[in-house]
Amino acid sequence: MIYPIVAYGDSVLRKKCKDIPEDYPRLDEIIDNMWETMYNAYGVGLAAPQVGLPLRMFMIDPSPFAEDEELEESDKEQLKNLKKVFINPKIVEEEGDEWAFNEGCLSIPEIREDVFRKPVITIEYQDENFENHRETYSGLAARVIQHEYDHIEGILFTDKLSSLKKRLIKGKLANISKGKIKIDYKMRFPAAKKGR
């Protein structure tokens, strides 16, 4: 089942999400539905709050980035084979000099901006079977993880922009929350409800 993706302005996107217990009802079904939702919207990552669930879970499949000819072969291999679900994750370390990359978000369509992030992260998480993992990622893989991790902390990529950039996109953000945009996937708009 494809969920509607929650648009900018919805309060669920600002919540610090709660850990998921092992006995959480129908978690497998939620995970399957989130994969279907992400692929339907041509995303490379999706966090639970983006489908209205304030849970500490996100998934990534950055394999489309592996087509980038400018990437090293080792980076391409890592991106190709990184389809993964992260449950109750915690980034325990971020290292290196911040670098900029143009980011977008399924909850904030039609806006893309350069965001600075650290190039190397170490993350602890549980998989779908609640097995514990501790892994280190770098480059685009680290960036996709950081972007989705921010979602479960109630942070959006637009929060990381300069105050000038924020002012420049303020009108676009307001239109997104009202549903005044053209998109080819299902969305739920927080401000559109009020007018009806």
N, C-alpha and C positions, 0 to 999 in steps of 0.2 A: 504494500500500500504506500502510495506517495503522500507524504505529509506536506502541508503548506509550509513554506519557509517564512519565519517570522521576520518582518521588516523592521528597519531602524525605527527607534522610538518606542518599541514595546518594552515594558519594564522587565520582562524575563531576560532580556539581553544585558541587563545591568545587575543581575543577581550573582552573588558569589555562590556557586553551586554546591550541592550537598553530595557527600560520598554515597556510593551505591552499595547496599548490602548484598551479600551473595544470594539471598533468597528474594531479590527484587522480582515482582511478578512480571512474567512475559518479556524478560530482558532480551532473549534471543529474537523474539518477534520484533521488538523495537529496533534492535541492531539491523536486522534484515530490511526493515522499512526505511531506516536511515540511509543504508547503502543505496537502496532504490531511489530515494529522494535526491541524494547527492549526485548520482549518475544522471538522473533525469534533468538536473539543472547544470550539467557539465562542470561540476565542482571538483576540486582536488582535496577538499576537506570539509567536514561538517561536524559541528558540536551540538550536543543535546539541547542547549538553550535555543538554538536556531530553529528547532522544531517544537519549541514551547515547553521543553522539559528541563527544569533547573537541576540537572544531574551532572556529576563530574565524569563526563564521558565524551570522547570525540573520536572520529575516524579520519584516516587520510589514505589517499591513493594518488601520490604525485607523479604517477607514470607518464602523464602527458608532457611533463617537463623534460623527460628523458629524450624527447625529440630535438631539444635545443642543441644545435650544432656547436655552440660555443663552449659547452660543458666538457669537462674532462671525462674520459671513459669510465673511471671509477665512480664519478658522480652519477653518470647515466645509469650504471648498473644498480647503484643504491636506490635511485628513484624508481626504476622499473619494478623492483621487488619489494616495495614498501607499503603494500596494502595492509593496513593494520588498525585495530581498535585499541584505544587507550582508555582504561577504566581506572578511576581514582588516581589520576596521574599527579606527580609533583616534580616540577623542574628543580633539581637540586644544585645545578651549577650552570652558569653561562660564562663563556670565555671569549677572549679575542677583541679586536677592534670592530666597532659597529660598522655595518655596511648598508647601503641603501638598495632597495629593490621595489619595483612598482607592484603594489598589492591591491587586490580587490576583495570583495566579500559578497556571498550570495544574499546576505541580509541587507546589503547596501549596494544594490545594482547601479550600474552606470557611473560609478565613481571609482577611480583608480588613482592612487597617489604613492609617491616614494616614501617608504617607511624604513627607519634605521633599526637594525637588530644585531645582536651578537652572533658571530658565525658558528659557534660550537656550543652545544647544550648537552647536559646529562640529565636524563629523566628516569624516574622510578614510576612504575605503573603496574596494573594487573591486566591480563588479557581476558577474553570471553570466558575462560575457565577459572578465572580468579587466581591464576598462577602469577607470582611476582616476577618482575623483570627490572633490570637497571641497564640502560643503554645510552651510548653517546652518539650524537648525530651532528653533521656539519653541513654547511652550505644551504642549498634550497630545501633539503629535507628538514634541517633544523628550523628554518624559517616557517615552513608550513606547520610544523608542530607548535612553534611559538604562537603563531596566529590563532590556531584552534585552542591552544591552552589559554590564551587571553580570554577567549569566549567564556570559559568556565569560571574565570575570575571576574567576569562582568566588565571586561575591557574590550573596546572595539579599536580597529586599526586607526580610525579617524581621531581617537584620543591622543595618538602619538604624533599628530601633525602640529605644525607651528600655529600660533594664534592667528596669523594672517591667513594661512591655508584654511583654517576652520571657518573664518569669517567668509572666505570666498565660496565655500561649499554649503554654507548654512541654508540657503534657499533650496538647493538640490536635496539636502537631507529632509527638509520640511515636506517637499513634494513626495519623497519616497515614503515617509510615514503616512501620507494621505492617499497613497496609491496612484499618484499622478505620474506614472512611468509606464514604459512599454517593456514587458518582460515575457519570456516564453516558458515560464514555469510557475507553478502555484505558489502564491504568497498570501500572508495574512498581514493586513495593514492596521496598525493601532489607531491612527487618527481618522481612518475612513469610516469606522463604526459610528463615531460621534455625530457625523452629519446625517445619519439615516434614522 
